[in-house]
């Protein structure tokens, strides 16, 4: 697993520092001081051959001289010594190393390559190099050269910048915010963002995860880990480099629209990660998500003692897409009974400037009980009449009583005490109430909660490998692309483009190719005879945008007009682009749909995230208007609808004045089909339909361009080579019949299986749970089951087995690959009352077959020695069974897949 040995690095029982130094101001001296001042409770050793002791700690000359084998090795030694240090550590059995030293370099022959190879040989994990270090307050470990040690808390920070990590510690100290862990990942030679997301997602002390990202190395691994973590707890990210240029020399409008930062936006959205614009917003987001849970909706009630600040908060709420709560009639009557006649009578609930603590309490209790809101913002401006501190104290007591009575279902309560003394803010923070300097900041914090809930809801969507009602002519499409590749062409010609779109049920206007003027005239004559007028377009693979050279002429009504226009188009193109290869002209009928909307649809290939689908407002000014939205495929209808809804042009699709609405779902269906085309034909590097007309009759492509080319495999594992998110693997659904005639339906697990898993576990005995989980598991949390059921199928797979008649869930088998995608660790569990009928054997066969198809080299697991049934099954399947050298009660079982028996 990608979390392999990470507990040893982030919660070690023993640490050795190699490179500790007595020299003031040196990294070795600061790191040792921080470790000592944090009061690390485990064993500590310092390796330095030049000093007998440093800072009161006796040193040794080498790792081998230590009286223990450290779990974590912290390296501040010169980089030239690191390969040898890692070699010695690997031989001793050290679990991993934190490399604070910088300068290992990259590329063939660099020290980094040597260090990575040595660590991999011994199974060591590496953090860094060029890391500021690791700070784990709950483990009392500060192996860093940061200026301060954060207090214990429930936020985890993973940062590609050491300076950002250090700055977060300073901010947190001012706001009484603590951390479960801070990791500066440096150059990510081994442990990367995805590995740490996996780790903190499963960490019970972490409530939310903060990310500072500059770039992503393995997009599929990141997407899988981020989606898995975001399903369990909030994940927030700041990504630097928003204004850096993204796409160079894009061949199509689609490619030009898909800038790199816009692609990161789409990726974060698909991953369920909440992106914020800067560090201040990240701090505010942490303030909110680190203290309270997301609300059920986006209706916010505002309770205030001043109209002005309340109205400003409501204005900001409307701007950000929230909904001002409407007071229910019952709550309104109760407020009338306890408030003076001069109260506002509506939202924001202004209880007047002389409001004291008792009035705040009465109004807040009514609003907390009101079903007309999803969260409450309490605001206060101190007056000489009532004590702001007394009011804050009363509010905190009400909130605590309410939360205790509604544990797990309490509405969020946020606070703004304008100009409050630090003592008041500390009181609110200590009570778990997120507080902000202004109403705008508080509303933004509330909307972070709303957006997180919406993202998590979207994560439950598992796009199928193929929309059920859609059967494209894949063979015809592949033949078109293969033929063009054989001809060593980069572009499909217009007729091929039309045939390609038709293969995926996307209609395109009739299109003809004319190599010269007279051929254009002949095609035009046919169109004119049918009663239509004619459109001519220049045909050249070197002229990307036809209208830029006057290469489009519309509404030609006679043969003579066509002849003259074709002559002029060809002459003008040759004059303006002397080096362009001009193949002739495209001839099409003029399509007149006066109330149709012009859109752009397409996909392009991003160097990091692979295929990206683009939708927006089309036409010749598409880049100038820049009304577009991006999404990572695969898509289904809900995801495609969301993509359309994120653009301004979507408002025009609903109809206005005398313009009727467009055909329902015509555009989302076209997007789904394009996404499927991208999955089936990764050789299509860019596709651009511009314009796509849409009205009440449906969609019609008027012009399209397709760029093709060989596709290097971007991502490890199976699935579309160009997709960072793998589709639901429906090809692994099957029905089997066991020897006693028991029919079982098996398929990959889905998020909606969570209730079935809970019911299934109720039929597993305590003893079988202990044998499976190595502990007497009594209760399974939502987070635990969500981690099992909500997979991305990129690094993990779980098959669920159902009785084909009763549809009850009767067994689960799971496989999770390591970070190198070489070894998969399995686990299997059956209903206790249904064991002994061959189901476990069949599930193991299926997961082995899956592992082999994915290209894994080994399947392994850990089995308690007393679990003789499982060990016998492993031996029967060809596993090698050996005693675990570190745990006498555990056996390691390993199956080398190239020697595994073929399963029938």
N, C-alpha and C positions, 0 to 999 in steps of 0.2 A: 504493500500500500504506500501511497505518497506520504503517509504519516509515519512510516517505518522509522523507528529510533528517534522521532522528534520529541517524545516525552523525555528521553535521556538528555536531549539538548536543552529543553526548555523547563524541565522540572527535575534536574539531576540531583542525585544524592552525593555526588563527588565531582570535584572540578580541579583541573590542573591548569596553571597559567605558564605558558612557555614564552619567555621574553619579558617577564617581570623585571622591573628596573628600579634602582634607588635614585636615578637621575631626576631631579625636579623638573616637572613640565613634560616629561617623556610620556608617550602613550602607555608604556608598560608600567610606569609608576602610577598613573592616574587610574588605570583599570584595576590594579591591585588594591589601591586605596578604596575604590568604589565597592569592590567585592567585600572588603573587610568592613566598611562602614554600613553596608546593607545587612551585616550580621548573618551571612550565609551559614546555615546550620549544619551542612554536610561536611565531608572531608575536603580539605583544600591543600593542594601542593603547588609549589613554585619551582620551576626549572630554570636555572641560570648557572652556568658553569663558572662564572667569574665572581660570584659572591656567595658567602656562606649563609647569610640571612638578609632578608629585605623586609622592612617595616615590621620587624619582630617575627617574621615567618621564616623558619629554616628552609633553605633551598637545597635542591639536589642537582647533580650534573646532567642527568638524563631522565627520561620518562621511566626507564627500566629501574632506576634507583628509588622510585616512589614505593612506599609500603602498600599501595593499593593501585588498582586499575581504574582510572577516572572514567566516568561516563562522558563528561564534557571536557574537551580540550580547548582552551582559549589561547589563541596564538597572536602575539604582538612582536614576534621575532622578525628579523630581516627576511625578505621574501625569498632570497636564494636558499635559505635553510628549510623552507616549508616542505618541499617534496620529501626530504629526509625525515622531517618530523612526522609527517603523515604516514610514511612507511613504518617507522618505529611504532607509532600509535596503533596502526592496523595490526601489526604483529602481536601487540599486547592485548588486543580486543577492545580498544576504545570505541565507543558507540559513534562519536561524531566530534566535529571541530567547528569552532567559531573563529573565522579568520578575519581579524581586524586589520591586519597588515594590508597595504595596497601595493600595486605594481606587479601583479603576476602576469599581466599581458594577456593577449589572445592570439589565436591562429596557430598554425602548425609549428611545433617545436617550442611554443611558449611554455613557461612554467605552469600556467593554468592547466594546459592539457595533461601534463605529467601528473599534477596533483589530482586531477579528476580521475585519471586512469588508476592511480594507486588506491584512492578512496573506494572506487567501484570494486576493485579486486577484493577488498576486505569488507565490503558492505558498510562502510562508514558514511555518515551524512555530513554535509558541509554547508555552513552558513557563511556567506561572503564570497570572495574577499572584498576589501574596501568597505567594511561595515563599521558603523559607529558602535555596534554591539547589541546586546540583548538585555532587556530589563524585565524581570518577572517578579513583581512585588509579592505575590502570594508565596513564591518559593524563596523570598528574601535573596534574590540573585540580581545583582547589578554588574554584569560583565560588559561594561561599556565605558566610554570616556565622556559620557554626558555629564553636565554640571550638577544635575539633581537626580535623585531617585524618586519616581512617582509613588504616590500612596496606593495601597491596594484598592481595587475597584472592579467594575464589570465591563470596561471597554478594552478591546484589543486594537492595537495599531500596527499595521504592516506598512513599512515605508521604504521606497527606493531612495529616499534622501535622508542622510544622517542629520542634516540641519533641521529638516522638518520634524523628525522624531524628537530631537532635543528641544525644539520650540514647543511641541505639544506638551512636554513635561512641565515647562514653565507656565503655560496657559492653565493646565490642569490644576497646578498648585494654587493659582489665584481663585479658581472656581470650585474648589473642594471636590474635584472630579478625580476619581482613581482609575487605575488600569489593571486589567488582568495580565497584560503583557504588552511589551513594545519590542518589535523586532525590526532592526535595520538590515535589509536583505543584501545590500551591496550589489555585487556583480552577478549574483544568482548562479554561481558555478554549478550548484546542485539544488539545494533547497530554494524554491521559488515562491511566488505569490500564491500559486494554486496549492502547493503543499501546506502553506501556513493557513490558508482558508480552510482546508480540510481539518487541520488541527484545532483551530479556534472554534469552528462550527460544532465540534464535539465536546468542547471544553465547557463544563458545567458552570464555571466561574465567569464566563464571558457572555454578556447580554447583547452586545453589538460589536461590529467589526468596522474599523476605519481603515481606509486604504489611501496611500499617496502613491500615484502611479505616473511614471514617465513614459513607459512603453511596455508592451506585452511580448513575450518571447514565443510561447506556445499557446496559440489562441484557443484551440480545442480543449486543452487541459484547463486553461483559465476559465473558459465558459462552463465547463462541467463542474469545476470546484466552486465557482461563484454561484451558479444556480443551486447547487446542493446546499451551500451555506445560507443563501438568501431565503431558502424555504424554511429555515429553522430560526434565523435571527436577522435583524437588520444589518445590511452591509452598505456602507457609504464610501464614496470615492471622490477624491480630487485628482483630476488628470491635467497635468501641465501641457503646454504647447498647443493651446486652442487655435492660435492664429498662424501656426506654421503651415506652409504650403503642403497640401496632401497629394494631389494627383498631378503628375507630370505628363504632358503630351497625351491627354485623354483622346481617344479616337471617336468618341460619341458624346452627345449631350449628357447621357446618363453617367458616363465616366467623369465628365467635368463637374457634375453636381455632387458626386460621392467623394468629397474631400475627406482626408484622414480623420479629422476631429469629428465630423458628422458620422463616420463609421464607428468610432469609439462610442459615441452617443447611442447609436443603434445597438451596439454590442452590450453596453451596460444595461440598457432597457431590457433587452432579451434575457440578460442574466439575472434580472431582478435586483440590480444594484442601483442605489439612489445616487445619482451624480450631483455634486454641488459645485458651485462656481469658484470658490476660493476657500482659504483656510478659515476665515471668519465664519463662513456659512457651515463649514465642516464642524467648527467648534459648537455653533448653535445647534446643528443637527445632532451632534453627540450629546448636547445638553438635553435635548428632547428624547431621542430614542434610547439614551442611556438610562432614563429614569421611568418612562411610562410606555405603555403599549399602544398600538394603533387603534383608533376608534372604529366603530362599525360603519360610519358614514362620514360625510364632510360638512355636517351642519354644526356650526360653532355658535354658542351663546356667549355674549359678552356682558359681564357684570362690572359696573364702574360707578364711581362717584362723580364723574365729570363727562358731559356730553362730548366735548371736543376730542378727547383721547379715544373714546368709544367709537365715534363716527369714523375717525381716521383708521382704526383697526378694521371696521366693517368695510371701508373703501379698499383697504389692502386685501382683505379676504375676497372680495369680488374680483379684484385684479388677478389674483392667483388661482381663481377657479373654484374657490370654496363657496359654501352656501350659508348666508346668515340664518340662524335658527329662528323659527317662528314659535312664539310662546303658545303652548296649548291652552284652550279655554279653561281647563281645570287649574293649570298653573297660574294663569292670569288672575283668576279669582282669588287664589291663595295669596298672590303677591299684593293684590288690592287690599287684602285683609291685614297685612303686616307692614305695608309701606305707606309713607305719607301720600296725600292726594297728588302731590307735585311730581311723583316719579314718572318716568318717561312713558309708561303704558305700553311700550313695545321695545323691540331690540334696537340698539343696545339697551340693556336694562340699567338705566341710570337711577340710582337710589338716592341721588341728591348729595350735594357737597358736604352736608353736615352729618353724613352717615357714620355711625359708630360701629364698634365690633358686633354688637347685638343685631343691628340691621343687616350687616354683611352676612352674618350666620343665618338669619332667617331667610334671606333671599337665596343664598347659596344652597341651602338644604332643599328649597323648593325646586330650583333649577336642576339639581342633581337627580331629583325624582321625576323630572319632566321627560316623557318619552319624545318630546319634540326636538331634542338636541342630542348630538353625539359627543360633544366635549364642551368645556366651559373655560373661558378666559376671564380670570379675576384681575381687575385693574384698580389701582389706588393712587391718588395724588394726595399727599399729606396736607392737612390743613391744621390750623391752630385749634380747631374744635375737637378733633378726634385723633388719637394717637395711631400713627401708621404701624408702629410696632405691636400695639395691642390688637389691631385688626389682623395683622399678619399671623400673630399667634392664634387668634380665634379661627382663622381660615385653615391653618395647618391642622388644628384639632378636628375640625369638621371633616376635612379630607381624609385624615387618618381613620376616623370612625367609619366613614363611607367605604374606603378601600378595604378595611378589615371585614366589613359586612358583605362586600361584593367581590371577594378575592377571585381574580381571574376574569371578572366581567365588569370591572369598574370603568366608568368614563374617565378619559384623561382630563386633568385640571392643570391649566397653565397659569402663570402669574406675571404681572407687570406692576412693580412698585416704583413709580417715577421718582428718580432722584433719591432712592432709599439709601439709608446708611448700610455699610457692609454687614452689620449685625443682623439686619432684617433679611438681607439676601442669604446670609449663611443659615438663618432659621428656615427659610423656604427650601433651600438646597438640602439641608439635613433631613427635611421631611419628605424628600423625594419629589418635590414640586418644581418642575423646570421653570426658571424665571429669566426674564429678558429685560434689557434697558428700555425698549420701546414696544408699542403695540404692533408695529410692522414686523419686528423681529419675532414676536410671539406668534403672529399669524403665519409667518413663514415656517416656524417650527411646527405648528399644527399641520400645515400642508405637507411637510416632510412625512408626518405620520400617515396622512391620507395617501400620499404617493407610494409609500412603502406598502401599505395594504393593497393598493391597486396592482403594484408590481408582483406581489406574492400571489394574488389571485390569478394573474396572467401566467404565472409559472405552472399552474395546474394544467395548462393547455399542453397536450402532448400531440404534436402534429403527426398524422399518419404518414407512412411511407408513400402512399398514393391516395388522393381523395377517392372515396368509394364510388362515386357516380361518374368518374372521369376516366376514360380509357384512351390515352393518346396513341397515335400510330408511331410507336417508338422506332420500329424497324425502318420506316420510311424516313424519319428524321435523321437517324444515324447514317443512313445511306447518303443523304444529302451532304452532311458534314464530312463523312469519310471521303466522298468523291472530291470535294474541294481541297481537302488536305492532301490527297494523292496528287492533285494538280499544283501543289505547293502554293496555294492561294491563301491570303490572309482574310479576305472578305468573301462573303456569299454574294452572288449576283441577285438582283431584285426578284427574279422569278423563283430562285431557290429560297429566298427569304419568305416569299408568299407561301410556298409549299411547306416550309418549315412551320410557319405559324398555323397553317391549316391543319397540320398533323397534330397540333395541340389545341385545336378547336378555337383559335383566335382568328376571326374573319379579317381579311385584308382585301382592299379594292383590287379589281382586275389589273394586272400589270404585264406590259409587253416590253421587250428589249429591241431597240432598233440600232443597227450598226452604222447606218448612214441616214441621210435626209429622206431618201425615197422609201426606205423601209419604214421610217416613221410615218410617212404619208399613208402607206398601205394599212398599217395598224390603225391610224386615226380614222381612215375611211370606214372601217368596220364599226368603230365606236360611234361615229357621226350617224351611220345608218340606223343605229339603235336608238337614236334620238337624244344622245348625250353630247355634251361638249367635251373638249380634250384638254388635258394637262400634259405638258412636256417638262422633263427634268434632266439635267445633265447627268451622265453616268461616268463617274471616274472614281477609282479607289483612292486617288490622291487629293480629291476635293471633298473635305469632310462635311462642310456646310454649304449646300448648293446655293442658297439664297445670297450668300456673300459675294458670289460672282455673277449674279443675275441668272442663275442656272435653273430658275423655275418660272414657267409662263403658264397662266391659268386661263380657263374659259375660252379656248379657241373654238370657233364655230364653223370654219370652212377648211377644206383641204389646202387652199392657197395660204391661209393664215398659218396652218401647221408647217407648211414647207418653209415659209419665211422665218417663223419662230425657231425652227430646228436649225436652220442655217445660221441665224444670229447667235443662238445659244452656243453652238460649237465654236464659232469664230471668237466669241467673247471669252469663252473658257480658255482657248488656246492663247489668246492675247494676254489675259490676266495671269495665267499659270502656264508659262511656256514649257515647263518641265513635266507637267502633269500627263499621266497616261489616260487618255480619253477613249472610252470604249463605245461611245455613241450617246443615245438619249433613251430615257424611260418614257413610255407612252401609257397614260392612264385616263379613264373617263373622269370628268369633273364631277365630284360629289358635292351636292348642295344640300346641306342640312342646316338651315339658318339658326336653329335654336340648339344645335349641338354644342357641347363644351369640348375644348381642345385640351387633352391631357398628354403627359409623357409617362410611359412605363418602360421598365427595362431592368437589366442587372449588369453588374460589372465585377471585376476581380480585384479585390483589395489584397495588397501584399501580406497583410497580417491576418485578417479575418476571412479571407477567401471571398466567396460569392456574397454580394450585397444587392438586395432588391431596392429599386428606386421608384418612387411615385411622386407625381406633382403636376403642376399646371404646365401645359405644353405650348408649342408655338415657336416662332423664330426668336422670341426674346426670353427663352426659358431660363438662361443663366442670369439675366438681368433681374427678372421677377423673383427668381430663387425661392419659389414656393414649392418645397419638396420635403419628403420624409423618407427615411431609410429603414430597412429591417433586414435582419439576418434570416435566411431561409433555414429549414423548410417552413412553409406557411400553410395554415388552414384558413377557413373562412373568418373565424373570429380575429385571428392575427392580421389577416388582410384588411378586414374592416377597420381595425385599430390603425393600421398604416394609413389608410385613406383619411380617416378622421383626424389625423394629426396635421393636415394641411388646410390652408385657407380656402383652396378651391373646393374642398368637400362641401362647403356651405352652398355652393352653386349647384351641386348635384341634387339637392333636395327640392329644387324648383323655386321660382320666385316670379311674381307678377304673372305674365302670360306664358312663362316658360315652364313646361311640365317637368316633374321629377324624372330622373333617369331610370332606366329599367333596374328594378331591385337587384342588388348584388352582381350586376353585370361587370363592374370594375373589379371588385374583390375576386370574383371568379377568374378574371383574366390574370390577376396577380398570382393566384394560386397556380394556375397553369404555367405561367412563366417560371415560377419557383420550381415546379416539377421538371420543366425543361432543363433548368440549370442542374438539377440533380442527375437527370438521365444523360446529359450531354456536357460534361465538364470541359470539352474542347471549345465550347462557346465561351470566349473570354469576355466579350461585351455584347450586349443586345440593347437596342434602342428603338422604341416605337414612338415616333413624334412627327405629327400628332396622331393620337388615338381619339377619334370622335366618339362621343357617348351621348345618347339621348334616350327618349322613352322606348326606342326600338332596339337598343343594345349598343354594342361597341363595334367600331370599324377602324382598322389601321389604315392610314393613308400613306405613311412612309415608315420605313424601318431599315435599320442597318445592323449587320451581324459581323462581328470580328471573331475569327477562330484561330486556334493554335494548339500546339502540344501543351499538355498540362502536367507540370511536375507535381508529385504528391506533396501537398502541404502538411497534412496531418497524419499522425500515426493511427494504426488500427484500420478497420474496415469502414464502410459507409462512403458516401460521396467524398472524393478526394479534395473537393473544394469547399466543403461545408464545415464551419466551425461548430455547428450544432447538428448532432446526428438525428435523423428521423427515427420515429418509433419503429423498431425492427419487427414489423408484423410478419415477416417471412419465417419467424421462429414460432409461430402458432401451430399447434398440431394436436391431434387426438390420438391417444395410444390405448391399447387394450392389454391389461396385465394377464398373467397366466390363469387366474381364476375368473376371467371374463369381466373384471372391473374396468370400466371405460373412464379414462381420465383426459381432461382437456388441459393443455399446458400452454401458457403464453408468457411473454415478458410482463413484468409487473407494471402497474400504472398507479398514479396518485390516488385514484378513487378506490384502490384496494385497501386503504388504511382501516376502515371499519371491519373489513373481512379479516385483516391480520389480527386485530384485537380479539375478534371472536375466535379465530384459529388458536391464538395463544391460550385462551381459556380452556382448550381441550388438550393442552400440553402439561404433563405432570411436573411438579416441582423438581423431581429427579432428572427428567429429560431437559428441563431448562438449565439445571446446573451443569449437566454434561455438555450442553451446547454453548452456554455463555461463561462457563468456568466460575459461576457464582450463583447463589440462590436467588435468582431474579423473581421478585414478587410483583413489581409494578413496572409497566412500560409507558413512558411518557409519549406525548404527541411528537416531541422532537425526535425521540428515538425511532418511532415508527415512520415518521416523515422521511427520515434519513434512509430508511429501507425502501420505501415505496416510491419516492420521487427521485428517479434516476435520470441521467442524461445519456445513458447507454454508450458513453464514450470511454470510460475507464471502469465502469461497473455494469454488471448485469445481474438480474434476479428473475428467475422463472417461478411462477406460481402455478400450482396444480389444483384443479377443481374436479370434484365428482361430476361427471358428465350428466348425471340424472338430477341430483339434488342441488348442484351448483355450489356446494359448500367448499370452502378453501381447505385443502387437506395436506398441503406440503409446500415448502419454499426451499429453493437452492439459490445460492448467491456466489458471485465471483467478483473480486475487486483486484485490479492489476496494480503492480508497483509503478513507481514514477517513470521507469524506463519502458513500460509496456512490454515486459518480457515474462514476468512471473505473475500468476493470478492466485490469490488466496481464496479458497472456497469455504463455504459453510452450508450445512443442510439441516433442515428441521422438519419433522413430520408430526401429525396429530398422534398422540400416544396410543389412542384406541384403534389406530389403523396401521400400526407397524406390523412388519412381518409378511406383507403381501406383495413385495417387490417394487413399491413406489420409490423408496430411497435409491435403489439400484438404478431405476430408470431416470430419476432426476440427476444422479451423478453422471450417467452416460451422456445425458443431454448437455450438462454444463461442460463436460470434457470436449464434446463435439463443438460446442460454441467456442471454447478457448482455442482449439486447434484452428477453427475457421478464422479467428482473429489474428492468428500468427504468433500467439504466445508460445513460449518454449517449455514452460513448466506450469503445473498446477500444484499447489501446496496447501498445507493446513496444519493446524495443531489440534491434537486429539488427546483427551485425558487417557492415561494408561488403563484406567478401569473401564473405559468405554470399549469393551471388547467387540461389540457388534459393529461399531464403526471401523475399528481397526481391521476386522476380518473383511469387511466390504472393501476397504482400501487395498488390502493385499490382493483380493480377487480382481480388482480393477487394474492392477499392475503398479500400484504405488510402492515406493521404497519407504519402509518404516524404520525410523531410528529414534533412539532416546534423545530428548532435549538435554544438552550438556549443562544447561543452567537451571532446569526445573525437572526434578526426578519424576514427578507425577505426570509429565507431559511427553508425548511422542510427536516428533516431526514427521509428516508424511509428504512425500514428493513424487510427482508423476512427470517423467520426461516425455513430452508429447510426441516426439518423433519415434519413440519406442513403445508408445501406448498401443494396446490392442485396438483394432478397428471395431467400432460399435455397430451392431446390427440395428 
